[in-house]
Amino acid sequence: MTNLKNEFSWSKTRDETFKTCPRQYWFAFYGFWNGWLKDAPERTRQIYILKNLKNRQTWAGEKIHHCIQRSINNIRRGIKVLPGEEIISITLNRMRAEFRSSRAKNYWKKPKTCALFEHEYGVEVTDQQWKEIAQNVETCLRNFYASDIYNGLKAHGKDGWLKVEEFSSFYLDKIKVNLAIDCAIKKGNAVIIYDWKTGKTLSEDLSIQLCCYAFYAMEKWNLPPDSLRVIEYNLPSNKANSFSVTSGEVEGIKGYIRGSVKDMQSLLKDPENNIPLPEDQFSKVENERVSLRCNFRKVCRI
């Protein structure tokens, strides 16, 4: 474990964190490193545990994705999928157990267990608001298992599967670019990538995500952008939108990534080994809206 190397890579999430607050970025990608070791300094261990906090919406979204991933993988392997209602019941029971564990702050002793932001920072959440989280999970799963998309995937041929909930990567100028693909299938000469949305849809950075998908398809499957279709399925509203990407848009995103990488690496004292400047060289955004949502606010003291 001690010989793990913190290697530099780029992702949409990393870019968003850097744009939100450079200090938060330092905590999330450098300050936590080696915090899992038994002899880690106390503050480093704290940063590691705080990095794993999730707000209730993110937690619910991950549970929904996990259910869909398991069902689709079972379809791929020819394993019978449980009825939707049974899946919902199992999921909600697991969430109740995780909620109790998080409320007891067990994650400070067992960092891999559920750690909710609201419990760590004493955010006031009414019983009704917690119920709404459960209701959203139920709605999203019920919509998915009754959808034409799910029925289409059940009928898809065994040889046409490419990716299901996998972390993938490609390289740009020797920089690793990470992305997560919810589901990708081959249909004739085209590839369809499905993106499950459990909250707000059509984010302002959607073009970045779409172009990264296209870039990956070009590199991994030797596929021209016009042969790729991205279907964004908003589970709460039960609506799907289809998108395509042009070669020009892919070239544009290359420039964006290069610029983002340059900004991030300007705060490295040793870019080759991904060694950052001291913590205080990463500026802290003085914005209450940002700080109140930051996982690291209890250790951000400079």
Residue pairs with C-beta under 8 A, 6 or more apart in sequence:
1 36
1 37
2 34
2 37
4 34
5 274
6 29
6 30
6 33
6 274
7 176
7 274
8 175
8 176
8 264
8 265
8 268
8 271
8 274
9 169
9 175
9 176
9 177
9 178
10 172
10 175
10 176
10 177
10 178
10 257
10 260
10 261
10 264
11 177
11 178
11 179
12 179
12 205
12 208
12 209
12 212
14 25
14 29
14 178
14 264
15 208
15 260
16 205
17 24
17 25
17 28
17 29
18 25
18 260
18 263
18 264
20 285
20 290
21 283
21 284
21 285
21 287
21 290
21 294
22 267
22 282
22 283
22 284
22 285
23 279
23 282
23 283
23 284
23 285
23 296
23 300
23 302
24 285
24 290
24 294
24 295
24 296
24 300
25 264
25 282
26 267
26 276
26 279
26 282
27 47
27 50
27 51
27 295
27 296
27 299
27 300
28 51
28 295
28 296
30 276
31 44
31 47
31 279
31 296
32 44
32 47
32 48
32 51
33 44
34 40
34 44
35 44
35 45
35 46
35 47
35 48
35 49
35 51
36 48
36 111
40 48
43 299
46 298
46 299
47 296
47 299
48 111
49 107
49 108
49 111
49 115
50 120
50 295
50 296
50 298
50 299
51 295
51 296
52 107
52 111
52 112
52 115
53 115
53 116
53 117
53 120
53 295
54 62
54 114
54 115
54 116
54 117
55 116
55 117
55 118
55 293
56 116
56 117
56 118
56 125
56 129
56 130
56 133
57 133
57 198
57 199
59 95
59 98
59 114
59 116
59 133
60 95
60 133
60 134
60 136
60 137
60 198
61 198
61 199
63 91
63 94
63 95
63 137
64 137
64 140
64 141
64 144
64 196
64 198
64 235
65 165
65 182
65 196
65 198
66 165
67 87
67 91
67 141
68 141
68 144
68 165
68 182
68 183
68 196
69 164
69 165
69 182
71 81
71 82
71 87
71 145
71 150
72 153
72 164
72 165
72 183
73 164
74 80
74 81
75 81
75 153
75 154
75 156
76 158
76 161
76 164
78 158
81 154
82 90
84 141
84 142
84 144
84 145
84 146
87 141
87 145
88 137
88 138
88 141
88 142
91 137
91 141
92 134
92 137
92 138
95 134
95 137
98 113
98 114
99 114
99 116
99 130
101 107
101 113
101 114
102 113
102 114
102 115
102 116
102 119
103 116
103 119
105 119
105 120
106 113
107 113
107 114
107 115
117 123
117 293
117 295
118 125
120 298
121 297
121 298
136 198
136 236
139 235
139 236
140 198
140 235
140 236
141 235
143 235
143 236
143 238
144 150
144 196
144 233
144 235
147 233
147 238
149 194
149 231
149 233
149 240
153 183
153 185
156 185
160 185
160 186
160 187
161 184
161 185
161 186
162 184
162 185
162 186
162 191
162 221
163 181
163 183
163 184
163 193
164 182
164 183
164 184
165 180
165 181
165 182
165 183
166 180
166 181
167 178
167 179
167 180
168 178
168 179
168 180
168 181
168 216
168 220
169 176
169 177
169 178
169 179
169 216
170 176
170 177
170 179
170 215
170 216
170 219
170 220
171 177
171 219
172 215
172 254
172 257
172 258
173 258
173 261
175 257
175 261
177 212
177 215
177 257
179 209
179 212
179 213
179 216
181 193
181 213
181 216
182 193
182 194
182 195
182 196
183 193
183 194
183 196
184 191
184 192
184 193
184 194
185 191
185 192
185 194
186 192
189 227
190 227
190 228
190 229
191 217
191 221
191 223
191 227
191 228
191 229
192 228
192 229
192 230
192 231
193 213
193 217
193 228
193 229
193 230
193 231
194 230
194 231
194 233
195 209
195 230
195 231
195 232
195 233
196 233
196 235
197 232
197 233
197 234
197 235
198 235
198 236
199 236
201 232
201 234
201 237
201 241
202 232
202 241
203 209
206 232
206 243
207 249
207 253
208 253
208 256
210 230
210 243
210 245
210 249
211 245
211 249
211 250
211 252
211 253
212 253
213 228
213 230
213 245
214 225
214 228
214 245
214 249
214 250
215 250
215 253
215 254
217 223
217 225
217 227
217 228
218 224
218 225
218 250
224 247
225 244
225 245
225 246
225 247
225 249
225 250
226 244
226 246
226 247
228 244
228 245
229 242
229 243
229 244
230 242
230 243
230 244
230 245
231 240
231 241
231 242
231 243
232 240
232 241
232 242
232 243
233 239
233 240
234 240
234 241
265 271
267 276
267 277
267 281
267 282
268 274
268 275
268 276
268 277
269 275
269 276
269 277
276 282
279 302
280 302
284 300
284 302
285 291
291 297
291 300
294 300
